[in-house]
Amino acid sequence: MLFELARVWLKIFLRGSPEMPKKKYIVNLYDAEREQLQLLLRSGKHSTRKVTRARILLKAADGRTDKQIAAALSVGRATVERVRESFVERGLDALNERPRPGKKPKLDASAGR
């Protein structure tokens, strides 16, 4: 045990600390995108899922890890990873719901109750 620990420290000393694997999906926001996300958070007229995605993107752009974001927002790490990937591929359209498979609902949202 002690020998193994000494070997690990020697590796770190000689080669530097072991680096975390690079993230495949890095969130970089332009100032206009950041402003749009912050406006979305302030307006209060959006679905909870959309607001959560906006918060994830803002925290990711600030350099937080997936684990930190997941803990701060009480979501799963897979959700954070999925939002990152979706943003890199689709831009701010990643905030919107994608169509779900299956039969379309008979009543739409504008029908009321």
Secondary structure, DSSP 8 states (H G I E B T S, - for coil): -HHHHHHHHHHHHHH-S------SS-----HHHHHHHHHHHHH--S-HHHHHHHHHHHHHHTT--HHHHHHHHT--HHHHHHHHHHHHHHGGGGGS----SS---SS-GGG--
